[in-house]
Amino acid sequence: MAYAGLAELEPQFGLYSSFMGVLIYWFFATSKDITIGPVAVMSTIVGNVVNKVADTHPEIPGHVVASALAIIAGAIICFLGLIRAGRIVDFISLAAISAFMTGSAINIAVGQVPALMGISGFSNREATYKVFINILKHLGRSKRDAAMGLTALAFLYLIRFGCTFSARKMPHRSKLFFFLSTLRTAFIILLYTLISWLVNRHHRKKKQRLFKILGDVPRGFQNAAVPTINTTIIKTFASELPASIIVLLIEHIAIAKSFGRVNNYTIDPSQEMVAIGVTNLLGPFLGAYPATGSFSRTAIKSKAGVRTPFAGVITALVVLLAIYALPAVFFYIPNSVLSAVIIHAVGDLITPPNTVYQFWRISPLEVIIFFAGVIVTIFSSIENGIYTTICVSVAVLLFRVLFAKGRFVGKVKIHSVVGDHLAGGETKYSDRPFDSRDPETSARNVFLPLEHGDGSNPQVQPEAPYPGIFIYRFSEGYNYPNANHYLDHMVQVIFQQTRRTNPNSYPRLGDRPWNDPGPRRGHAPEDHSDRPALKAIILDFSSVNNVDITSVQHLIDVRNQLDRYAAPDKVDWHLACINNRWTKRALASAGFGYPTPAGDPNLLERWKPIFSVAEIGGQGSAAAAAQYRENERELKKLHRERSLSKGGARDEEAINKDDSTSSEASDFAQNIASSKAYASGISGRVAVLHGLNRPLFHVDLTSALQSAIANVERRPQEEAKGVGTRSV
């Protein structure tokens, strides 16, 4: 009923909204704790809409406008839920939600002070700072309402403090004190209603009352009817409709997720949207106005230990009892006490200073967003505060994506340690000696940014991968907004740290690009012979999930640009840690992953493939044993058939030839098995991790670097033999 006052409606409309919210929600719910009903922020927005319509269309009743707003907002939210668009709420950051809740709480609390003090003569719907100034101007006009309201507010905080203190002193009674604390509002309402009845029972007329009281509350659903909706009504609140939808979603989804994590269950945001939408679609038929999840009522249900959403039906029965049995008691409730209840309730929505400080430690930029939202809410309106925080949060997200900066990484050899000793070494932690061949205990290479942008120890200097080889790591995905920024930075650094393979690539002055000034007149060209020529580029796609046409085309353009820079050689492009098959497909379609450039068929002859392989069954596995038995039977059968055949010498030659032919199909596996590098590590069958037709796709940076170095070192040897060379 107090929130109905915020909505500029009569008290019974708050009861109608409370009844329909809990009655309908349980059927669509994915949260067992959520209680849907009137809330302070949404009621304030509805009140602003009702006041605006009262000024422009005084013939339209306020409850008609509120019901129409509920219908339209509910229909939109229900549609979003049905198309499974629940993830759109993830675009609203925690900083934006905190700013919205804090600014709204301050706005509502300041707006309730005039009713708390019995002050009148100005509007409490203006900007917060104006209301505060008017309160200070008219403070001397306070009435008896202040005595009721201030004492009620003091008692509310005193009871909560006492219960919290007692719960800390007696932890085994903490649940009892929690429920006593949650009942403080009901206790204060009953106490001051009794006082009001004793004082005003002989002063029932409005002018005779010693302080303002709630007055008549009709019994039953007196405003149940088909809601009135037309273009005139819709136009009156169309500008506030986006803010209303955002508030309905923010409060409900945020509360549902929070209690889902606390109680170890997962909610479905899309289904919750359907629940909110249906609630607000059906509620107005009984006179309800927009309702959403309530934090305080949800916390009470959660602490009470409800097991299913059907607990809402029990709540609905209690509200129904209040609608039909208690209207006579509601008559004497003091308005100032209701204002005290509202101020006390919204006070918990204000973000405490220690939380803001924690925000600052995590992300200073988002603290600026937080204060921007709070300031706009205080000096403008709740709606503008919502729009400000959301727009700024989205702008920051786009900025981070658009100006994402990749990093050049280098190699660092690290060891795993336990205390002051190597893991696996001869220490008190382990009895087995350190084995350099054991991948679990041996040293391994990791790749860290060369400029220590990751906050790693600056005393550890990553080694450059190899002269002329660069490893570039994307940081925020790789798509069309940031592709150009990434590659411009990569090319700029490569040009600064390398030289042209052929310094005489511009035989004529006109061949030089127009924006390359070259050496000054009368000066010799700069000598960059100390720099290596560009040989290979390794791209780390570990943070990339998808690519698009624009980003891949940028890669193609840069590949062609660097090929001209490295002419007559070609630059090898190795791509590591690709996590998405569609990304790999897109890159392969663009010509990446294969070493032979167009127009140079001889280059393949001086290129050495290096593949990453993995075991698909050890010697002790059932698959390996079955394969061994099958091979043994086949060999015995083949030997028997050849022994019975005629022409011994000729048959022997045929056997050798057949053996040679059959072995060609498994040359790759045999070479791997007999390789010194894998002799101690592979005990069964092996298979390559990536396709043989795209050998420049690598499983990790280590294999990519090995492949790049092997081919760079192989080039001079093959060129000396005259393989794959070209005249310049």
Order of alpha helices (4+ residues) and beta strands (2+ residues): alpha-alpha-beta-alpha-alpha-alpha-alpha-alpha-alpha-alpha-alpha-alpha-alpha-beta-alpha-alpha-alpha-alpha-alpha-alpha-alpha-beta-beta-beta-beta-beta-alpha-beta-alpha-beta-alpha-beta-alpha-alpha-alpha-beta-beta-alpha
